[in-house]
């Protein structure tokens, strides 16, 4: 499609964003009421969670069912327009989260009209090319929804043919449907008169026992979630249909930019971003991409950057003391009883995920290669077992979410290196007769010749958008070129789910040495980063990705920034933490069942310490509630999949853990121990809470503030982090701060956030973009991080943040910071300090952070 060019060159890069989690309990109109507060806070753009029509009852919006409508639960298009109008009236723009990778398989199914029609008419449907489903053969689309095997369900009369009014674009009409309790499925035209058993045999879908899905699911999905079916957005017509409404709103000026969900799930991330830039004429786009510590975003991605987990890792590392590592190791090894290293735990988790949760994806890859080999006599001696083993070990050897190989595009040296290093890790685990099969798999994954197509390089393969490349198991198609292209795409798409399910959703809940670094986009083996490492990273962002997003909390983080700030204190007070742990265990000895394992117990104690009551904070008025704690620990235990899991819960084990946890909340000795530890660590926690926030808001990039995190927030993993935010309280606090009243830690964090955001808004070019300068500021101590921001040689601000406060001692003594010449005013206190070599004690007398601006600059 040729897109209008009216917006060419009109790129509206935010100075900052504020993330809103929209749902039926917090709609567009609810956000409208808070727009004056958001504007006063200082943000320039509101960042909305997905706004398109989602499945019934959705609390997050990532389960889209209709791309042509704005969510009715949120207020529909009129509600969105009211929000846009209110935002624009107050000088704010809007950023919207986009979900290009998948759609919901809802209950009832008719809510997703496109999928309903594919299930009803199969390959003849106008939507047949939308989904990563193979409709070319006789294998029905698996719908694993039955509570028992189908024979038992039929015998019990639970699967019936009925006439129901089915909604559609024109209203609704009576249709024959297959009904199984709440599930409703369409009937293939011409089969409605058949007996139910014969009717089911004639459908484009196959109803099956829910456990069958793990072995035989035959459509691509989001990770291991059967109810999220993947969409072929690489097809131009699918891209146009699924993005039309959002792009229309962008061209109308109501949407300024996009955050792209799960970019690594797409067949062609690079191509998708290019398509989006062409369609918008150029706009601010960031992609959700988890980078490993030594990984960078490909420089040819047409995006402003990532959603900021790489920044989170570096900021957080500043506030961890690496000297704590030996003691943390001792505590962990005693708790977990001969615990292995994280990489070994991760490899074990990968093996389980590949063999179980993602078996169907690996089996599909295997079948593609088997068909390639069957079609070429030179490859025919690679057996199915060898192929499966080689694919499995190569997936286990990948150390990142994916390499970006594309059919028809020469592979980069960096991507080749990633794949070859994965193969090197795989080789020791393969038998001698499997090694040449591994070489075949590496060649297929990278699109190299030497795979039975000698003389034909990657440039001969069909492109990603080619209709014959469906990224699904082919049926009767014999074209080796198509099969090889399909394998390239499918292998790359499988790497991400293997890493995510193994690392984030399994190993992070098993290997519990120090929970602060068990976080999305981080690395549990990295504890503590120096200011120089942070400065190097900031300079890299400023030069290469000046408009990327930065973050500390998101809807996907395992713990909020302030929970992690409290955990950081464990590294500063490691001896005291060990003593506290001993008291906690002694105090609860009578409540501890023999079923309680040390690894989960240590997870529980760290969680309690980080969510305990904290003076000066609304979130810490009381310790975490029994209900929140139980929900969080249940999720953690089941994600770990060591003693219990989601499909086969171990009630006795879970009751033992939850009983210990909830009894601890009211145990007097536990309360006293955690109160004492909280008092001991308070000032260090305060310094970390304020310091990491100020750094994030003033470093290179576009900072995002997750809803409610402008004050102290102790949210845990979703859905806990979607709890209501008391914006009215915070608006009142901001008014008091503007009047000069800073009463507690909540107010301090709001002071830091609002002053930094307001300064960014007024001096946007000094903080992000090609002309923004980043300048290291030296100090005589490593316990501060200091840097200047400005345009070219002009200084707009200087950030000074305290790190590892416990090691500072009784005060700053003679330590100084080397400021530029002139005089500077602290935006938090109004105090004016001289330039040059200036005592830190003068600058940080009231707060552990300072944001200095030229003294003659006008107040914002």
Secondary structure as UniProt FT lines:
FT   TURN            6..9
FT   STRAND          16..20
FT   TURN            24..25
FT   HELIX           28..41
FT   STRAND          45..48
FT   STRAND          52..54
FT   TURN            56..57
FT   STRAND          64..70
FT   TURN            72..75
FT   HELIX           76..89
FT   TURN            90..91
FT   STRAND          93..98
FT   STRAND          102..104
FT   HELIX           109..111
FT   HELIX           113..121
FT   HELIX           122..124
FT   TURN            126..130
FT   STRAND          141..146
FT   HELIX           150..155
FT   TURN            156..157
FT   STRAND          159..168
FT   TURN            169..170
FT   STRAND          171..180
FT   TURN            181..182
FT   STRAND          183..186
FT   TURN            189..190
FT   TURN            192..193
FT   HELIX           196..201
FT   STRAND          205..209
FT   HELIX           210..212
FT   HELIX           213..216
FT   STRAND          221..222
FT   TURN            223..224
FT   STRAND          225..231
FT   TURN            233..234
FT   HELIX           236..251
FT   TURN            252..253
FT   STRAND          257..260
FT   HELIX           263..265
FT   TURN            267..268
FT   HELIX           269..280
FT   STRAND          284..287
FT   TURN            293..294
FT   TURN            299..300
FT   STRAND          305..306
FT   HELIX           309..317
FT   TURN            318..319
FT   HELIX           322..324
FT   HELIX           325..336
FT   HELIX           342..352
FT   HELIX           353..357
FT   HELIX           359..374
FT   HELIX           377..379
FT   TURN            380..381
FT   HELIX           384..397
FT   TURN            407..408
FT   HELIX           413..427
FT   TURN            428..429
FT   HELIX           432..434
FT   HELIX           435..446
FT   TURN            454..455
FT   HELIX           458..460
FT   TURN            464..465
FT   TURN            467..468
FT   HELIX           480..499
FT   HELIX           500..507
FT   HELIX           508..510
FT   HELIX           515..517
FT   TURN            520..521
FT   TURN            524..525
FT   HELIX           531..544
FT   TURN            546..547
FT   STRAND          549..550
FT   HELIX           561..572
FT   HELIX           574..587
FT   HELIX           589..591
FT   TURN            594..595
FT   HELIX           598..610
FT   TURN            615..616
FT   TURN            619..620
FT   HELIX           626..640
FT   HELIX           651..664
FT   TURN            665..666
FT   HELIX           668..698
FT   STRAND          702..706
FT   TURN            707..710
FT   TURN            718..719
FT   HELIX           720..722
FT   HELIX           727..738
FT   TURN            739..740
FT   HELIX           745..762
FT   HELIX           764..766
FT   TURN            770..771
FT   STRAND          772..776
FT   TURN            782..783
FT   STRAND          784..791
FT   TURN            792..793
FT   STRAND          794..802
FT   HELIX           805..807
FT   TURN            808..810
FT   TURN            813..814
FT   STRAND          816..826
FT   TURN            827..829
FT   STRAND          832..839
FT   HELIX           840..843
FT   STRAND          849..854
FT   TURN            855..856
//
